[in-house]
Amino acid sequence: MSRHATTDPARICVTNAKGGTGKTTVAINVAGALNDRGRDVLFVDLDPQGNATEGLGLTDAYDAQPPTLFDALTRDPSLLGDLVVEHEEMDVIPSSIDMLQAEHELTIADLIARIRTQDHGVDPAALAGFALNVTPETVTGDHALDTLDRALSTVSGYDYVIIDSPPFYGKLTDTGVFAAGHILIPALAEATSERAIELLMDQMAAMERQTGTTVGTLGVVANRIETTSEDEMMLEWFDAAFPDSPVWEVRKRVALQRAYTEGKSIFATDERCDMAEVFSDVAATFDEQFGYTEVTA
């Protein structure tokens, strides 16, 4: 079964602003698991550091000349389709060194939208002088968090769009979450994750209030689990904090890091890894939620 023939692709943003959670590894292996089930996947690396671009073996694309993802987000959404790079498991929109300017640019765009809609008596064009690409003409609504959403609407032929968000809170992360409408949360089983997830929920609530949208939580990937009392306590906390969402447990495996080094997910390597079953379960759960009923791989 292929949803993209009749409906828009399911979009999922993998996000957690706490560093070191293995967010990118989770995103790549979820995308790989979906591909393993026969789904057509578009992977968007929204992180200015380009870790997913590197982890998919596309380092050269990170240094490509414009136009890049930065230009699609801040100047012309229709550019996105021209940025697709083929990978053996999925299509990829790589990050770029230009994305280091994206947070600044999107902040100016959002200010232009607010000034125009709230009538502060300030000429929006005055702010455009502080931007590289953004002008009042490129900002179309009462906020500027829809840029990736508009860009993704120009591409077709995919069952899923997986967005790897930056490891920080801000306009760029909000742009990814707004475009997706659904989040998957990777988290470490340690006490510091409680505060990180509370902040994430606060950020999602603020974004929902600003845009009038609702963000769905698809689940939590408790990553790099070890056999300790702290891990067990945190797994209980995840279950209590997300009573209506699954919590998947991914234990430390060198095979996952080796696959990343090879530029692919664990599903495209010859190495067997028991954690592949966990990512397969994530993919199967997504298929069930988003309306796929058959494995076509």
C-alpha positions as CSV (number, residue, x, y, z in Angstrom):
1,M,0.0,0.0,0.0
2,S,1.3,3.5,-0.8
3,R,-0.4,6.5,0.8
4,H,1.5,9.0,-1.4
5,A,-0.6,8.1,-4.4
6,T,-3.7,9.6,-2.8
7,T,-2.6,11.6,0.3
8,D,0.2,13.8,1.6
9,P,3.2,12.0,3.2
10,A,3.3,11.5,6.9
11,R,5.8,14.0,8.5
12,I,7.7,13.3,11.6
13,C,10.2,15.6,13.4
14,V,12.8,13.9,15.6
15,T,13.6,16.5,18.2
16,N,15.1,17.1,21.6
17,A,17.2,20.2,22.4
18,K,19.4,18.3,24.9
19,G,22.6,17.4,23.2
20,G,24.1,13.9,23.2
21,T,20.8,12.0,23.0
22,G,21.7,10.2,19.8
23,K,18.9,12.1,18.0
24,T,20.5,11.9,14.6
25,T,21.2,8.1,14.9
26,V,17.6,7.6,15.9
27,A,16.3,9.6,13.0
28,I,18.5,7.8,10.4
29,N,17.6,4.3,11.7
30,V,13.8,5.1,11.9
31,A,14.1,6.3,8.2
32,G,16.0,3.1,7.4
33,A,13.4,1.0,9.1
34,L,10.6,2.6,7.1
35,N,12.6,2.0,3.9
36,D,13.1,-1.6,4.9
37,R,9.3,-1.8,5.0
38,G,9.1,-0.6,1.5
39,R,8.2,3.1,2.2
40,D,9.5,6.0,0.2
41,V,11.3,8.3,2.6
42,L,12.5,11.9,2.3
43,F,15.0,12.8,5.0
44,V,15.4,16.5,5.8
45,D,18.6,17.5,7.8
46,L,17.5,20.7,9.5
47,D,20.5,20.8,11.8
48,P,23.0,23.4,10.8
49,Q,25.8,21.1,12.1
50,G,24.9,18.6,9.4
51,N,25.4,15.5,11.5
52,A,22.8,13.5,9.6
53,T,24.2,14.7,6.3
54,E,27.5,13.3,7.4
55,G,25.9,10.2,8.9
56,L,24.4,9.4,5.5
57,G,27.7,9.7,3.7
58,L,26.9,13.1,2.1
59,T,29.6,15.3,3.5
60,D,30.3,16.9,0.1
61,A,26.7,18.1,-0.1
62,Y,27.2,20.1,3.1
63,D,29.7,22.3,1.4
64,A,27.7,22.7,-1.8
65,Q,27.3,26.1,-3.5
66,P,23.9,27.9,-3.2
67,P,21.1,27.4,-3.6
68,T,20.9,25.2,-0.5
69,L,18.2,24.4,2.1
70,F,18.9,27.8,3.6
71,D,17.7,29.4,0.4
72,A,14.6,27.2,0.3
73,L,13.7,28.2,3.8
74,T,14.4,31.9,3.6
75,R,13.9,32.9,-0.1
76,D,12.1,30.5,-2.4
77,P,10.4,27.3,-1.1
78,S,10.1,25.9,-4.7
79,L,13.9,25.4,-4.6
80,L,13.5,22.4,-2.3
81,G,12.9,19.8,-5.1
82,D,16.2,20.7,-6.8
83,L,18.1,20.0,-3.6
84,V,17.2,16.3,-3.3
85,V,20.2,14.0,-3.1
86,E,19.8,10.3,-3.7
87,H,20.9,7.8,-1.0
88,E,20.5,4.0,-1.3
89,E,17.9,4.0,1.5
90,M,16.1,7.3,1.1
91,D,16.1,10.7,-0.6
92,V,17.9,13.4,1.4
93,I,17.7,17.2,1.7
94,P,21.1,17.8,3.1
95,S,22.0,20.5,5.5
96,S,24.5,23.2,4.5
97,I,27.1,25.4,6.1
98,D,24.7,28.2,5.0
99,M,22.2,26.9,7.6
100,L,24.3,28.5,10.3
101,Q,22.5,31.7,9.4
102,A,19.0,30.2,9.4
103,E,18.1,31.0,13.0
104,H,19.0,34.7,12.5
105,E,17.1,34.8,9.2
106,L,13.9,33.1,10.5
107,T,13.9,35.3,13.6
108,I,13.8,38.4,11.4
109,A,11.1,36.8,9.2
110,D,9.0,36.1,12.3
111,L,9.5,39.7,13.5
112,I,8.3,41.0,10.1
113,A,5.2,38.9,10.4
114,R,4.4,40.0,13.9
115,I,5.0,43.7,13.1
116,R,2.7,43.5,10.0
117,T,-0.1,41.7,11.7
118,Q,0.0,43.5,15.1
119,D,0.4,47.0,13.6
120,H,3.3,48.3,15.7
121,G,3.8,51.3,13.4
122,V,7.1,49.9,12.1
123,D,7.9,49.5,8.5
124,P,8.7,45.7,8.0
125,A,11.1,46.6,5.2
126,A,13.3,48.2,7.8
127,L,14.0,44.8,9.3
128,A,14.8,43.3,5.9
129,G,18.0,45.3,5.9
130,F,19.3,43.0,8.6
131,A,18.6,39.8,6.6
132,L,20.4,38.1,3.8
133,N,17.3,36.7,1.9
134,V,14.2,37.6,3.9
135,T,12.0,40.4,2.6
136,P,8.4,41.4,3.5
137,E,7.4,39.7,0.3
138,T,8.7,36.3,1.4
139,V,6.7,36.4,4.6
140,T,3.2,35.4,3.8
141,G,1.3,34.9,7.1
142,D,1.0,36.1,10.7
143,H,4.1,34.0,11.6
144,A,7.1,32.8,9.7
145,L,7.3,29.2,10.9
146,D,5.6,27.8,7.8
147,T,8.7,28.0,5.5
148,L,9.6,24.3,5.6
149,D,5.9,23.4,5.4
150,R,5.6,25.5,2.2
151,A,8.8,24.0,0.8
152,L,7.7,20.4,1.5
153,S,4.4,21.1,-0.3
154,T,6.4,21.5,-3.5
155,V,7.7,17.9,-3.5
156,S,5.8,14.7,-3.9
157,G,6.1,11.0,-4.2
158,Y,7.0,10.1,-0.6
159,D,5.2,8.1,2.1
160,Y,7.2,9.7,4.9
161,V,9.2,12.8,5.6
162,I,11.6,12.5,8.5
163,I,13.0,15.8,9.8
164,D,16.1,15.8,12.0
165,S,15.8,19.0,14.0
166,P,18.6,21.1,15.5
167,P,19.7,20.3,19.1
168,F,18.5,23.6,20.4
169,Y,15.2,25.5,20.9
170,G,14.4,28.4,18.5
171,K,12.7,29.3,15.2
172,L,14.5,26.6,13.2
173,T,13.3,23.8,15.5
174,D,9.8,25.3,15.6
175,T,9.9,25.4,11.8
176,G,10.6,21.7,11.6
177,V,7.9,20.8,14.2
178,F,5.3,23.0,12.5
179,A,6.0,21.4,9.2
180,A,5.7,17.9,10.7
181,G,2.9,18.2,13.1
182,H,4.2,15.1,14.9
183,I,7.3,14.6,17.0
184,L,9.4,11.6,18.0
185,I,11.5,12.3,21.1
186,P,14.9,10.6,21.6
187,A,16.0,10.8,25.2
188,L,18.7,9.4,27.5
189,A,17.6,7.4,30.6
190,E,19.2,9.9,33.0
191,A,17.8,12.4,35.4
192,T,18.7,15.4,33.2
193,S,16.2,14.2,30.6
194,E,13.3,15.2,32.8
195,R,14.1,18.9,32.6
196,A,14.9,18.6,28.9
197,I,11.6,17.0,28.1
198,E,9.7,19.5,30.3
199,L,11.3,22.3,28.4
200,L,10.5,20.6,25.1
201,M,6.8,20.4,26.1
202,D,6.8,24.1,27.1
203,Q,8.4,25.0,23.7
204,M,5.8,22.9,21.8
205,A,3.0,24.6,23.8
206,A,4.3,28.0,23.0
207,M,4.5,27.2,19.3
208,E,1.0,25.8,19.3
209,R,-0.3,29.0,20.9
210,Q,1.5,31.2,18.3
211,T,0.4,29.2,15.3
212,G,-2.9,27.7,16.4
213,T,-1.8,24.2,15.5
214,T,-1.6,21.0,17.5
215,V,1.5,18.8,17.7
216,G,1.2,15.1,18.3
217,T,3.7,13.1,20.2
218,L,4.3,9.7,18.5
219,G,6.5,8.3,21.2
220,V,9.8,8.4,23.0
221,V,13.0,6.5,22.1
222,A,14.9,5.9,25.3
223,N,18.3,5.7,23.8
224,R,21.6,4.1,25.0
225,I,19.9,2.2,27.8
226,E,22.1,0.4,30.3
227,T,21.3,-1.9,33.2
228,T,21.4,0.6,36.1
229,S,18.9,1.7,38.7
230,E,18.8,5.2,37.2
231,D,17.9,3.8,33.8
232,E,15.1,1.8,35.3
233,M,13.8,4.8,37.2
234,M,13.8,6.9,34.1
235,L,12.0,4.3,32.0
236,E,9.3,4.4,34.6
237,W,9.3,8.2,34.4
238,F,9.0,8.1,30.6
239,D,6.0,5.8,30.9
240,A,4.3,8.1,33.5
241,A,5.1,11.3,31.5
242,F,3.8,9.8,28.2
243,P,1.0,7.4,29.2
244,D,-0.6,7.5,25.8
245,S,2.6,7.1,23.8
246,P,4.9,4.1,23.3
247,V,8.4,4.2,24.9
248,W,11.0,2.2,22.9
249,E,14.2,1.1,24.5
250,V,17.4,1.2,22.4
251,R,20.4,-0.2,24.2
252,K,24.0,0.7,23.5
253,R,25.3,-1.1,20.4
254,V,28.6,-0.5,18.6
255,A,26.9,-1.7,15.4
256,L,24.7,1.4,15.3
257,Q,27.8,3.7,15.4
258,R,29.5,1.6,12.8
259,A,26.6,2.0,10.5
260,Y,26.6,5.7,11.0
261,T,30.3,5.7,10.1
262,E,29.5,3.8,6.9
263,G,26.9,6.4,5.9
264,K,23.8,4.3,6.3
265,S,21.3,2.9,8.8
266,I,21.7,-0.5,10.4
267,F,19.3,-1.9,7.9
268,A,21.7,-1.3,5.0
269,T,24.7,-3.1,6.6
270,D,25.6,-6.7,6.6
271,E,26.0,-6.7,10.4
272,R,23.2,-8.1,12.5
273,C,22.0,-6.0,15.4
274,D,19.2,-6.8,17.9
275,M,18.3,-3.1,18.1
276,A,17.2,-3.2,14.5
277,E,14.1,-5.0,15.8
278,V,13.3,-1.9,18.0
279,F,13.5,0.4,15.0
280,S,11.4,-2.0,13.0
281,D,8.8,-1.8,15.7
282,V,8.9,2.0,15.6
283,A,8.3,1.9,11.8
284,A,5.5,-0.7,12.1
285,T,3.8,1.5,14.7
286,F,4.0,4.5,12.4
287,D,2.6,2.5,9.5
288,E,-0.3,1.5,11.7
289,Q,-0.9,5.1,12.9
290,F,-0.6,6.7,9.4
291,G,-2.6,4.1,7.5
292,Y,-0.2,1.6,6.0
293,T,-1.3,-2.0,6.2
294,E,1.2,-3.9,4.1
295,V,4.9,-4.4,4.1
296,T,6.0,-4.0,0.5
297,A,9.8,-4.5,0.9
